[in-house]
Amino acid sequence: MGKSIFITGAAAGIGRATARLFARNGWRVGLYDVDTDGLLALQTELGDCSWSQQLNVCDDASVEAAIAQFAGKTSGAMDVLFNCAGVLTTGPFMDNPEGTAKRLFDVNVIGLEAVTRRAFPLLATTAGARVVNMSSASAMYGVPDFALYSASKFAVRGLTEALNIEWQQHDIHVCDVAPPFVDTGMVSNANRVQSIDKLGVKLSAEDVAAVVWNASQKNKLHWQVGRGNAVQAAALSKLPGSAAKAFMRNIAGY
């Protein structure tokens, strides 16, 4: 039986591109998303190496059912868990209506935690298992007009770093992938803010999928996507607080 990957948010964007890449490389691919039509289309495209099931990461019963289905297809193994499901909101903090934060954190943080927790028994019994979490360049420094999204990705980064240490004893490597703006529906449908226009949308979903592939093969904690983003991350980590703040104000136009 070949290696297997469990992908949340698989019906579109980065999740879909990742599913295609792993399938081309001979992996067995479990596709999970709230979008059943998108899942069916992708499963039809990928063929016998894939299977799918609707998954709402915010619903415990849905998460348990998805993990159980995957375990049944792989005899209880899970080589890689890719937590890709996520939502985005942009604009000034006070322009976001009440309830926005709960929805963002329910999907981006609580849902990711729920899937990871329930996947643990499969990961722990699979030699060299991996968890790859979808983080963001906005987890390097709080980004104006992305306050809630940025905060959610800071949480993902913190969870990733902690589990990277805790789960090493179980032979599970935990890491995250942190791209800037990616040409997906999530970004194109967001309210346009200056930082998007200033930095540009230079990455494709396939660019990120290629980094997820590397993350499934090599031990590294934080994977930056795109050379420019890697340089920016290195610079922000070394700048004094006042300079980092000025840098972000300039990008966002504040």
N, C-alpha and C positions, 0 to 999 in steps of 0.2 A: 504494500500500500504506500503510495507516494505521500509527500508532505502536504499539510493542510493549513489553510488560513481562514480565519473567521473575520469578516469585514462588516462593520456597521456603516451605515450611510453609503451602501454599495450601489444604489440605483443611478447615481449621477456623479458628475464631477470627479474629484480625486478618488473616491471610493471605486467608481466604475473603471477609471483608468488603471487603478491598482489591480483590480480583479482581472482585467484583460492581460496585464503584464504577467501576473503570477500564473494564470492559465496557460499562456504561451510558453512558460518555462516548466510546464509539466506538473504544476501543483493542483491539488484539489481545493476548490474554492467555495466557501459558504457565503452566500449573499444575503444580507439582512438590511432592511430599510422599512420605513413606513409606506413608501411608494411601491405598491404591489405591481402596478403596470410597468414601471421602470425595471423592477426585479425580473418580471417575466420576460421582458424583451432582452435583458442581458443574459439571463439563463439560457434562453433560446439561442442566442449568439454563441455562447461559450460551449454549450453542448454537455456531454456526459460528465465532464470533469467538475461540474458545478451543480449546486442545488440552492434553493432560496426559501425564505419564509418571512412574512411580515414581522417586523420588530419595532416596537415602540420602546425606546430605552428608558422612558419615564414610567413604564408599567412593569412591575415586578413579575407578574405572571407571564407577560410577553417575553421578558428576558429569560426566565427559567425555561420556557418552551423552546426558545431559539437555541439555548445552550444544549438542551436535551436532544433536539433534532441533530445538531452538529455532532454530538457525542455518538449518536446512533449511526451516523454516516462514516465516522472515522475510528470506530471501536474505542472511543474514549480518549483519543489523542487530539492535541491542538498545538501545532508547531508555532503558529503566529496568531496573535490577536491584534487586529488593527482597529483601534477605536477612532473611526473617522467621522461618525455622525456629529453634526454641529449646526448651530444657527448663529446668525450675525445680525446685529443692529448697529446703526451708525447715527451720528448727529449729536448735538450737545446733550449732556447728561439730563438736564431738566426738560428737554423736548421729548424724551422717551416716556411714554405713558406708564402709569403705575402698573405693575405686573410684568413689565418687560424683563426686569432682573430675574424674577422667579423662573420665567420660561427659559431664559438663557442659561441660568445655572442648572435648571432641571435637566436640560439636554447636554450641555457642554461639560458639566462637572458631575452632578449626581447620577446621571444616566451612564456616563463613562465609568464612574466608580462601581455602579451596580453590575454592569457587564463584566468588568474586570474581576470583581469579587466572585461572581458565580462561575467565571471561567477558570478560576484558580485550580480546582481539583483536576481539570484536564491538563492545564499547563504544567502542574507539579508532577504529573506522571509521564510527561513527554520530555525526553532528553534534549537539552539545549533549547527549550522553548523561549519565545520572545513575546513581549508586549510592546507595540508601537503606538504611542498616543499622538493624536493630532494636536499639536500646540500651535504657536503662531509667533511671528516676529514681534507682535504686540505684547508678548510676555517678557520682553527685554526691558521695557520702560513703559509706564502707563501712557497710552496714546490719546490725546484729546480727540473728541468725537467718536472714540471707540472705548469709552470708559468702562462700560459693563462687559463688553466682549473682552477687552484687555484684562479686566479683573478675572474673568472666567478662565482665561488662558494662563494667568499667573497661578491659579489654583491647580490647573493641569500640570504645569511645570513642577510645582511643589510636590504633588502626589507622585509624579514620575521620579523625582530625585529620591524621595523617601523609599519608594518600592524598589528602586534600583539597588539600594543597600539591603533592605529587608529580605527581598526575594532571591538574592544571590545564593543564599544557603539552599534554595530549592532548585538551583540550576535554571532560573528564569531571569533572562536579561530584560530589563525594562528601560525604554528610551522614548524620546519624543522627536517629532519632526516639526520644524518651525519655519514655514515659508512666510514671505510677505504677501502682497496681493497676487492672487492666482485667477486666471481667466476661467471662471466658473460662473454658474448661475447665481450662486450665493453673493458673489461680488458684483456682478453686473446688475442684479436686482436691488442692491443696496442704495440708500440715499447717497448721492454723490457728495463727497466732502473734499476739501483741498488736498489732504494728504494722499488720496488716491490719484488725483490729477498730477500732483507734484512728483510722486515716486513712480507713477505709472504701473500698469498691469503687465508685467513682462514675463511671467511664468505661465506655463500651461499645466493642466492636470497631469499630463504625462511626465512633465519635469519632476513633479512632486512624487509621482508613483515610482520613478526611477530611484529616488532617495529612500523611499520605503523599502524597495528591493534591497538596496545596500544595507539598510538598517536591519534587515532580516538575516544578513550574512555576517555582519561585523559587530564587534563590541564597541559602542560609543554611546555616550549619554544623550547629548543634544546634537541633533542634525540640522544645521542651517541649510536652506535651499536657495541656491543662486549665489554666485560669487559676490555680488554687491551686498547681499544681505549678510553674508559671512563677514565681510569687511566692516559693515555697520555694527554688527553684534560685537565684534572685537573692539571697535572704537568706543562704543557705549560702555563696555565693561571697564574701560580704562579712564574714561573722562571723569573729572570731578563732578559732583552733583549739579553745580550751577551751570556747567558747560553742557551736560546732558540735557538739562531742562531747556536751555536756550536752543539746542539742536531740535528738540521735539516741538518747541513753540514755533520755530521757523517752518518746519515741515507742515504743521497743522494750521499755520496762519493766525496764531493767537498772540 
